């Protein structure tokens, strides 16, 4: 990005670090809104992840990993 231009978080519109982007949709996401997939450890936004309330407890799963969890 050009110097002096900040990227906004796709969830809360706060300034996000340029290196913080959802691995699923490439939208910028700040540290407060990012979620780390419990399965593959990738950063995702709230729209590209689901929370599994299974027997193991709460687990964040990206869309890619959630299709394998039944």
Buried (B, 14 or more C-beta within 10 A) or exposed (E): EEEEEEBBBBBEEEEBBEEBBBBBEEBBBBEEBBBEBBBEEBBBBBBBBBEBEEEEEEBBBBBBBBEEEE
